[in-house]
Amino acid sequence: MKTNDIKKGTRFRLRNGWFATMADNRKGNIRLATVEGDYTETGSVYAHDIVSVLVGDTWQPVEHTGQQAKVRELNVALFGG
């Protein structure tokens, strides 16, 4: 599944291991989500940090667009892994 196909209300897992629920139906490099981390809060997440999506009872890996991969490479180069 591509990150642009994730719809509002869909559960997903972030690269750091936290879980979240999509809060918008937009497309692009930045999405709005309710993240369950140290605290539960709603805010922006980078699409390249989404690694898997819950579809039914199965976690499916996420396929990133070329632009999202470039943003990830830039972030790693600037801020580290």
N, C-alpha and C positions, 0 to 999 in steps of 0.2 A: 504494500500500500504506500502511496506517496503522501507526504505531509500535507499537500494541498487538498487531498481527499478526506482528511479528518474533519468530521462535522461536530457541531456543538453537542456537548453531552458525552462524547467519546472519552473513555479512560485510556491513558497512555503512560509510558514509563520514560523518564528522562535519563540522560547519560550518567548523572550522578547517583542513580538508583531510586530517586523519589518518584512518587506517583502523582498524576495530575488528571484533571478533567478539562476538556476543551470548552472555552466559554465564548467562542465566536465561530463564524463560518467563513472567515476571510481566507485569503491565500497569501503566500509570500514568506519572507524570511523571519518575520516577527509575528507571533500569534498571542492571543489572550487566553490565559488558562488559570484555573484554580489549582494551585500547587500545594500538595500535602508534604511539607518538609518539617523543619524544626517547628514551624507554625503553619497553619493553613491560611493562605492569602491568595488573592487574585491579582495577577499582573502579567506582564509581557514575558514570553519565553522565546528564545531563538529556535526556529524550526529545526536547525541542525542538531539540537540537543535532544530531540525526540528520537528514541531508538526502537520502541515497539508500541503496538496498539492492541488493545483488547477487542477482539472480534468474536462475539459469542462467548465461548469459554476458552478461547485460544489466543495466546499472545503471538502476533505476527510482526516480523521485522519491518522497519520503515525504509523506504527508498527515498533518498534526497535528490533534489534537482541539482543541476550543475552549478547554478548560482548559490544554492545553499551550501554546497561543498566548498565553493570558493570563500564564502563568509567564514566557514569553520576553519579553513586553512589560515585565513588572515587572523582570526582570533587566537589560534594556537601560536602563530608566529609572534603576535604582539604580547600575549599574556601567558603563554605556556600551555601545556597539555591539560 
